[in-house]
Amino acid sequence: MTSAPGRRSSIFTRLLRHGFTDPSAAERLLDSPELATVRNDPVLLDALGGTADPDLALHGLVRLLEAQDGATDRQELLDTVIAAKPLRDRLLGVLGASEALAEHLARHPRDWQALVTYEPRDLHPGVEEFERGLADAADPVALRVSYRRCLLSIAARDVCGTVDVSQTAAELADLATATLRAALALAAAGAPEDAALCRLAVIAMGKCGGHELNYVSDVDVIFVGEAAGDADEGKALRAATRLASHMMRICSETTVEGSIWPVDANLRPEGRNGPLVRTLASHLAYYQRWAKTWEFQALLKARPVAGDLALGEEYTAALRPLVWQAAERENFVADVQEMRRRVVANIPAAEVERQLKLGPGGLRDVEFAVQLLQLVHGRADASLRSGTTLDALKALAAGGYVGRADAAQLDEAYRFLRSLEHRIQLHRLRRTHLVPEAEADLRRLGRSLGLRTDPVAELTREWRRHTTVVRRLHEKLFYRPLLDAVAALAPGEARLSAEAARERMVALGYADPAAALRHLEALASGVTRKAAIQRTLLPVLLGWFADSADPDAGLLNFRKVSDALGKTPWYLRLLRDEGAAAENLARVLSAGRLAPDLLMRAPEAVALLGDGDGGGLAPRSRAALEQEVLAAVRRADNAVQGVTAARGVRRRELFRTAAADIVGSYGTESQPAEADQGALVDLVGGAVSDLTAATLAGTLRAVVREGWGDTLPTRFAVIGMGRFGGHELGYGSDADVLFVHEPRDGVGEREASEAANKVVAEMRRLLQAPSADPPLLIDADLRPEGKSGPLVRTLGSYEAYYRRWALVWERHALLRAEPVAGDEDLGRRFVELIDPLRYPAGGLDEDAAREIRRLKARMEAERLPRGADPKLHAKLGPGGLSDVEWTVQLLQLRHGAEVPGLRTTRTREALAAAREAGLLSEEDAAFLDEAWVLATRVRNAVMLVRGRAGDTFPTVPRELAAVGRYLGYGPGHAGDMLDAYRRTARRARGVVEELFYGGL
């Protein structure tokens, strides 16, 4: 029928107003013969406009009418829809939310009548009601039809808001229970001999066991079998296995009516590699001897649902005590948290932000947090042993194990996320946990959750709000009650007992829980504003400490810093108000000894960890550092004061660099760990080298000013060598240098030489003098003639020596020479002097190359510590720093004259230039670079963790774990770290064998 223009415009507008997105198509459907008698009925249009997707609901209604068997049935349906509001809301609500259930109704057009008999008072159908609904199913196909009919009634109650999300999930679990029973009955009817031989219990796990199932989900089960009567156990188990397998196929296989859901038995002992059915004794033996932490966590939700329920109860009674002992296992919390991290890490990068279940701030975060607390405290408190997440959360709050406000926020967030998950799955009855990207899908979802003003924007906003709440709270749940326990400020509140608090601290990895609780009490007790702010901060800080290898040290160091700064007005305000400061501080205080030691000597450096005026963690430029150091020297009364000021700047900037390195390596909640390990190495090497140069410049100025006023009798320059000249200093590196001078006009050689030597001696003394600041050791052993030669030479003396006597090792050492302090012109002329030596025209002859190889072999033989594992020695071991650097430097000596890019003091720059020049392959260059970066990171990690330099991995387990954490390895993965180091070094050594020892 064609509408008149005026009427068409009016209907079009009404359809838009009622939420239709394709009014033209909707108008055509309303003009169809099936709706001829009601097309102008406002009741129908209003009802369609109230659905999640009016277009989808109208299309589904027309299909259902078309499927009716004749005009009488069609009119009966229409009359009921118009006259009965409850049926209208339920039917159209389902049609507007679920394309899959609309398809079911089109195939089974009389099933709409299942919604007619429903009344508001019949709110809670259970297993028995669903069993009656499935009772007539005599085969798998009929079982699917009956299952969908029952599902239709659940969906109707859900979309109409008659029941909440937890009741819907419970109904879905009850329907699954009834379905498993029906499927097992069909399997037993098909094999009565097998059924007579065995007792078979079906144990529901996961969401089905927890009474919180989704619309579309694998149903996790475990099977327990025993012989019936005097039957042979082996035959009985084989019979039980056949029955279990048949039951799984009945539910999982696709027929003309589709499938119900997969039945997954992979949570059983040994997973898919283990037998499908075991005896109770076999289950018990496995869990007593072999089960991992996550398997006990899974057993929290175990519930007998089908088959021999008495046997199922025996199973749960036998295993229950083992579940509540799981928290006593070593690394219990770390294991659970590592499993959570592994789940997140396995999410494809493109899906992380849309993952409703597994992503950060998703459903799994709530579930893991609740289960972890249940396992820690459920042994002593039976009220916590529910398999249902929201019931367990309520019990945890009632017992004081979780703050009430936190529990309320998590409950709200979990309900919203589960509702959104239900609506996503209900649309096509497909198993998915991804929030869709299409605007039409988001609009339907938003409307289905009651967001009607701007469904897409409102849904996105609410979803992000709730995930943010979960991300903020899910770990804090463990810690806030600890403060309530020690602070004891609210007499009416339930709180942790002393024993429960101790148990929780042990579970969280604290080696000395009594000391940790004393620190908490000292920090958080009292009614002062300071204590109140600490109680706000500590729940989050404790979580970050527990994420480290040494939470005890983190908490102790925090108490020390707080004691030192607690009375300053800015300290706690900084931690409370600046998002990054508190997390950065927690990471720094628990990562090892070096950074906390630097901080304790001047706690006000905490300000660097914030976002604001403290300057942040970005390294300062060499020019800015020199400017500050020289200004401090000018203000000082004497050289001692000047160098003390310079060393204070160095200490503060070392802390800034270490903090940036730690935060970049660990990552934060807002910023993931730096993926480019080379960038972190370059950051540390460049920052420490610039800082050392600025310190030397300031010390030189202080010494000269005190001894000679403004002008030294001789021009004087400091040349950086080794890692210093290469901008690759580590935290524990000495400063390798050469000293060069040139008498000023009218000054005698002797006077100039004496002045230069006095300057060097005083610089070394002042920089190494005992102090609260770390010493800076100056090493001049790379000078001509080594330790036997004069400490300072004139430029002319260097020129004469190098022209006549320069050995291969000295030319080799000059590859890293770069002026770092003093007279710039003199430094430049020194570089001009040595360039022909280090980049010889015509390259390096074979005799010199052999000498370099011989020197390297002798150095490694003499310097490798006795008893050290060469394969794990970061400096001298195979594939270590020495291997890579000497290989690159040999390329520089051979080809530096003809390849300008090789004329650099920096290892990685020279390696990249060699690759670009075709001197080695892309793959070989990558192997060498990766090994050099990793070895450098290991040395930096050892210094950060132990507070002293080292070239090998620590042997103390906690220190080794801390090195692993810095390198990106979670708890319990130190072995993986060592294997990865050996593998990386082995690949690099292969390249070194070819390029350095082979045919260069």
Summary of the structure (lengths in Angstrom):
residues: 1000
radius of gyration: 37.1
end to end distance: 88.5
largest distance: 123.9
contacts: 3467
relative contact order: 0.04
helix: 65%
strand: 6%
